[in-house]
Amino acid sequence: MRKADSSQIRRGSSPDTFAPHTIHSDLAANGSNKRERILAAALRLFANQTYQAVTMDRVAEAAGVAKGTLYLYFPSKEALYLGILSDGLETISRRYQATNDTRQDVAARLRRAIEVSIQFYDERRDLLRLIATEEPRLAEARNRLIQTWRERGFVFFTTLIEDGMRTGVFGPTDSRAATLAIFGGIRSVLLHYGATRPAQSISEKLGDFFLKGLVAREQDNHRAEQR
């Protein structure tokens, strides 16, 4: 009979108690790492080449995994392409929610959400290019996926703007139009203007621009009422 290690005896467990948990944890971590490598490699390829030019063989090679392993995670090139979009959009949605600290005033929360969005897409410009590039072969599935996640982002930003209007921080405005302006501004600046500029600088300037615009409308309304 094998002797138990004294440290294991002190924890009140046999030597074999920890082995299954460790093995399962290692397997899970390894699987997660492979999936992340596949998504990262595929994103680089899809963002910089045509959909037709990207093959599963090339993705497997770029990710450093066997082709059979790639198909375990994504059964087709279409599933892989849509998986990249879904993974990225789900991540930014979680980031938005993490910024919503109700202890802060609504203007600070909106500024923080703009900053998080710019930082996220600045670090993932390939994802931004992929979202901005139409793919006719997957138009229906792609548009449905993007629209679903985009609507979640819209709800988050429009809710913040409406909270600001309700509490008097922002003046009356069309919250969806304001959200569209924010989304469009972030995407356009990062794609066409901010490639060499620090993300923090872009965040501050766009945050000032949008927040001053929202507050300025309130001030204009006060001036109109005084007349």
N, C-alpha and C positions, 0 to 999 in steps of 0.2 A: 504493500500500500504506500502511495506517494505521500511524502510529508508536505503539509501546507506551509507556505511561506509565513513567517511570523507577522508580517505587516498585513497579510490577508486575513489571518486569524483575528487580529485586532479589529479589522473592519467587520468581522463576523460573517465572512464569506469563504467559500471554498475556492481553490485556484482556478477552477473551470467556470466559475460564475460570470466572470467578466469577458471571457473569450467570445461568446456569441454576440454580445452587444458591440464589442470592438470590431469584430468582423463585419457585422451589418453596417456599422457606422462608416467603416472604411469603404465598403462597397457603395453605399449611398453617396459618399463624398466623391468617389471616383466617377460614379455615374453622372453626378451633377457637373463635375469638371468637364467630362466629355461632351455633355450637352452644350455647355457654355462655349467650349472650343469650336464645336460645330456651328453654333449660331454666329459666333464672331467671324469665323472664316467665311461662312456663306454671306454674311452681311457685306464684307469687304468685296466679295466677288460680284454680288448682285448690284451693289451701289455704283460700281465702276465699269461694269460691262452690261451688255444686253442680256435679257432673260434667256434668250435662245443660246447665247454663248456659254452660259454657266451649266455645267453638267454635274451630276452627283459624284462622278469619278474625281473631278477637280476639287469639289468641296471636301471629299474624304481625304484627298492628298493634302490639301491646305490645312485641314484640321488635325492631321496626323492620326487618323483613325482608319480602321478597315472599312471597306464599303458596306460590308454586312452590318457593322456596328452603326453606321450612319442610317441604314434603313430600319434598324430597331427603334431609333428615335423619331425618324421622319420617313414615312412609307413612300413619299414621292417628292419630286422637286416642287410641286405646287404646295404641298403641306409644309415643306421647309421654308419657302418664301413667305407664306402666310404666318408661319410660326415666328419668323424674325420680326414681322410687324407686330404681331400680338404680344410677344415678349417685351419689345421696346415700349409699346403704348401702355401696357400694364404697369411697367416700371415707373413711367412718368406719372401715371395716375396715383400710384402709391406715394410718390414723392410729393404730389400736390397735397394729399391728405395729411402727410406728416408736417406740412407747414401750417396747418390750420390750428394755431394756438389761440383759442378764444380769449385768453388773458390779454392778448395784444389788441390794439384798436384795429379797425377794419382796414384803414389805409396801410398800416404796417404789414398786415397779412397779405394784402394785395401786392404790395411791393415785393414781399418775400416770395410769393408765388411766381411773379414775373422773373425774379432772380433765379429761382430754382429751375424754371423752364429754360432760361438762357444757358445756365450752367450745364444742364442735362444735354441739350442739343449741341452745345459747343464741344462737349466731350464725345458726342456721337454724331458727327457731321455726316457720316455715311448713312446713318439711319434717317437723318433729315433729308438727304438727297433721295433716298429710297422712297420716303413718304411723298416727296414732291414730284417724283417721276411716275407718269402713268404707265401701266402695263396692260395693254389691250387683251392679252391672252387670259388674264385673270381679273378683268375689269369688275365683274359683278361681285365675286367673292372678296376681292381687295377693297372695293369701295364700301361694301357692307361692313367689313371689319373695321376699316378706318373710321367710318361714320359712327359706329357703335362706341368706340373709344373716344372719338372726338366729342361726342355728345356728353360723355362723362366730364370731360374737361370743360365744356361749355357750361354745364350745370354748376361746376365748382366756381368758375369765375363769375358767372352771372349772379350766383347767390351772394358772393362777396360784394359785388357792385350794388345789388339790391339792398343788402344789409346796410351799406354805406348811405344809400339814399334814404332808407327808413330812419336811420339815426341822425340824419342831417349832415353827415360828413361829406357826402357827394350831392351835387345838385341833380334834378330830374334828368334822366337820359334813357336811351334805349339800351338796356343791359346787354342784349344779344349783339347789337351793333358794336357796342364798346368792346365786348369780348372778341368779336371778329377782328376788330382793329388791333387788339393786343396780339392775338394769334398771328395775324398776317404780318404785323410789324416785326415780331420776333423772327418769324421764318425768313422774311425778306432781308432783314439786316444780316442775319447769320449766313444766308446763302450768297448775297450779292455785295455785302459791304464790310462785314466784320471778320473776314477770314484771318486778318493779321492783327486785329485789335484784341486786347485782353477782355475776357468775358465779364469781369467785374466792371470795367468801364462801360461796356454796352449795357449791362444791367442797370447801372446808376442813371445813365442818360435816358434809356427807354422808360425806366420807372418814374423819373422826374417828368418826362414828357406826358405819359398817360395820367399820372396822378394829378399833375397841375391842370391838365385838361378837364378832368372830372371835377376838381374843386373849383376851377375857374367858372364853370357853368353855374355852380351854386352862387358864386359872387355876382355873376352877371344877373341872375334872377333877383338877388337882393337889390341891386342897383335899379333894375327895372321896376320893382315894387315901390322903391322910394320916389321914383318919378311920378 
